[in-house]
C-alpha cells in the first residue's frame, strides 16, 4: 500500500509538472505572437513611410523624362545671326567702296543704323542664350 501511495504521488507530481510546463509554453507563445503583431505594425509603418518618401522621387523621374536632351532652335538662331552679321559687313563694305569711288563721306542710311542696333541686341541675346543653355545642360544632367 505504501508503494501504491508513493507511485500515485509521483504520478500526481509528474502530471502537475507537465501542466505547468504547458502553461509556460502557452505564455511564451502568447508573448511572441504579441511581439510579432507589433513588429508587423512597425513593418507596415516603415513600408508606408518609404513609399511616401519615394513618391516625390517617382514624380521627378516621370517629369525628367520630358526634359529635352538638346535645344535645336538655338542652332537655327545662330545661323541666321551669322548671316545677319555677314550682311552687315557686306553692306558696310559697299558703303565704304561707294565713298572711295565718289571721294565723299556718305551718311549711313537709317535702315542700316536700325539693323545695326537689332544686330547688337541679337548678339547680346546670343551670349545670354549660351549661358542659359549651358546652365540648362548642367541642371538637366542631374535628372537624366
C-alpha positions as a Python dict, from the first residue, in 0.01 Angstrom:
ca = {
    (1, 'X'): (0, 0, 0),
    (2, 'X'): (277, 231, 82),
    (3, 'X'): (427, 165, -256),
    (4, 'X'): (99, 245, -428),
    (5, 'X'): (78, 574, -244),
    (6, 'X'): (433, 656, -346),
    (7, 'X'): (358, 571, -707),
    (8, 'X'): (41, 786, -701),
    (9, 'X'): (235, 1076, -552),
    (10, 'X'): (492, 1052, -828),
    (11, 'X'): (225, 1034, -1095),
    (12, 'X'): (44, 1327, -944),
    (13, 'X'): (361, 1532, -922),
    (14, 'X'): (459, 1443, -1276),
    (15, 'X'): (123, 1549, -1406),
    (16, 'X'): (149, 1873, -1215),
    (17, 'X'): (490, 1948, -1363),
    (18, 'X'): (366, 1872, -1711),
    (19, 'X'): (69, 2109, -1674),
    (20, 'X'): (294, 2386, -1550),
    (21, 'X'): (527, 2337, -1843),
    (22, 'X'): (228, 2359, -2078),
    (23, 'X'): (125, 2685, -1915),
    (24, 'X'): (477, 2824, -1957),
    (25, 'X'): (483, 2717, -2320),
    (26, 'X'): (148, 2892, -2383),
    (27, 'X'): (274, 3210, -2215),
    (28, 'X'): (590, 3207, -2426),
    (29, 'X'): (391, 3165, -2745),
    (30, 'X'): (147, 3443, -2648),
    (31, 'X'): (423, 3697, -2595),
    (32, 'X'): (589, 3601, -2920),
    (33, 'X'): (259, 3647, -3107),
    (34, 'X'): (215, 3989, -2944),
    (35, 'X'): (566, 4088, -3050),
    (36, 'X'): (503, 3954, -3399),
    (37, 'X'): (192, 4171, -3421),
    (38, 'X'): (383, 4480, -3303),
    (39, 'X'): (666, 4401, -3544),
    (40, 'X'): (413, 4370, -3826),
    (41, 'X'): (265, 4710, -3736),
    (42, 'X'): (614, 4865, -3726),
    (43, 'X'): (694, 4700, -4062),
    (44, 'X'): (378, 4847, -4216),
    (45, 'X'): (473, 5195, -4091),
    (46, 'X'): (826, 5172, -4232),
    (47, 'X'): (694, 5037, -4561),
    (48, 'X'): (440, 5322, -4593),
    (49, 'X'): (698, 5581, -4491),
    (50, 'X'): (938, 5454, -4759),
    (51, 'X'): (662, 5454, -5022),
    (52, 'X'): (569, 5809, -4925),
    (53, 'X'): (934, 5915, -4932),
    (54, 'X'): (982, 5771, -5281),
    (55, 'X'): (667, 5931, -5423),
    (56, 'X'): (825, 6272, -5498),
    (57, 'X'): (1127, 6098, -5650),
    (58, 'X'): (900, 5894, -5876),
    (59, 'X'): (725, 6215, -5984),
    (60, 'X'): (1062, 6380, -6054),
    (61, 'X'): (1170, 6078, -6258),
    (62, 'X'): (848, 6092, -6459),
    (63, 'X'): (882, 6465, -6517),
    (64, 'X'): (1252, 6429, -6601),
    (65, 'X'): (1161, 6201, -6890),
    (66, 'X'): (1011, 6506, -7062),
    (67, 'X'): (1332, 6712, -7032),
    (68, 'X'): (1472, 6756, -7383),
    (69, 'X'): (1823, 6631, -7441),
    (70, 'X'): (1908, 6931, -7658),
    (71, 'X'): (1765, 7259, -7777),
    (72, 'X'): (1752, 7257, -8157),
    (73, 'X'): (1631, 7610, -8228),
    (74, 'X'): (1950, 7774, -8098),
    (75, 'X'): (2145, 7639, -8395),
    (76, 'X'): (1896, 7798, -8636),
    (77, 'X'): (1913, 8126, -8441),
    (78, 'X'): (2294, 8141, -8456),
    (79, 'X'): (2290, 8051, -8825),
    (80, 'X'): (2056, 8339, -8910),
    (81, 'X'): (2252, 8570, -8680),
    (82, 'X'): (2576, 8483, -8862),
    (83, 'X'): (2407, 8566, -9193),
    (84, 'X'): (2292, 8898, -9046),
    (85, 'X'): (2647, 8973, -8927),
    (86, 'X'): (2784, 8887, -9272),
    (87, 'X'): (2523, 9105, -9442),
    (88, 'X'): (2616, 9394, -9212),
    (89, 'X'): (2983, 9353, -9310),
    (90, 'X'): (2888, 9336, -9680),
    (91, 'X'): (2667, 9647, -9655),
    (92, 'X'): (2935, 9833, -9463),
    (93, 'X'): (3191, 9737, -9725),
    (94, 'X'): (2961, 9857, -10008),
    (95, 'X'): (2922, 10191, -9829),
    (96, 'X'): (3300, 10229, -9791),
    (97, 'X'): (3355, 10131, -10156),
    (98, 'X'): (3098, 10390, -10270),
    (99, 'X'): (3266, 10656, -10056),
    (100, 'X'): (3606, 10573, -10210),
    (101, 'X'): (3466, 10581, -10563),
    (102, 'X'): (3288, 10911, -10509),
    (103, 'X'): (3550, 11059, -10283),
    (104, 'X'): (3292, 11187, -10036),
    (105, 'X'): (3161, 11077, -9697),
    (106, 'X'): (2818, 10919, -9736),
    (107, 'X'): (2590, 10931, -9432),
    (108, 'X'): (2487, 10589, -9313),
    (109, 'X'): (2129, 10506, -9413),
    (110, 'X'): (1875, 10494, -9126),
    (111, 'X'): (1779, 10138, -9221),
    (112, 'X'): (2141, 10033, -9170),
    (113, 'X'): (2153, 10208, -8829),
    (114, 'X'): (1834, 10030, -8721),
    (115, 'X'): (1967, 9697, -8844),
    (116, 'X'): (2293, 9751, -8652),
    (117, 'X'): (2100, 9816, -8327),
    (118, 'X'): (1899, 9499, -8384),
    (119, 'X'): (2215, 9305, -8465),
    (120, 'X'): (2377, 9424, -8141),
    (121, 'X'): (2067, 9323, -7941),
    (122, 'X'): (2067, 8979, -8101),
    (123, 'X'): (2439, 8938, -8030),
    (124, 'X'): (2382, 9020, -7662),
    (125, 'X'): (2089, 8781, -7657),
    (126, 'X'): (2307, 8510, -7814),
    (127, 'X'): (2551, 8543, -7523),
    (128, 'X'): (2263, 8515, -7275),
    (129, 'X'): (2126, 8212, -7460),
    (130, 'X'): (2467, 8043, -7449),
    (131, 'X'): (2492, 8092, -7072),
    (132, 'X'): (2135, 7973, -7019),
    (133, 'X'): (2183, 7668, -7243),
    (134, 'X'): (2498, 7576, -7051),
    (135, 'X'): (2307, 7617, -6725),
    (136, 'X'): (2022, 7405, -6866),
    (137, 'X'): (2261, 7130, -6977),
    (138, 'X'): (2425, 7123, -6633),
    (139, 'X'): (2092, 7114, -6450),
    (140, 'X'): (1932, 6858, -6680),
    (141, 'X'): (2222, 6613, -6629),
    (142, 'X'): (2116, 6583, -6265),
    (143, 'X'): (1784, 6437, -6371),
    (144, 'X'): (1886, 6202, -6652),
}
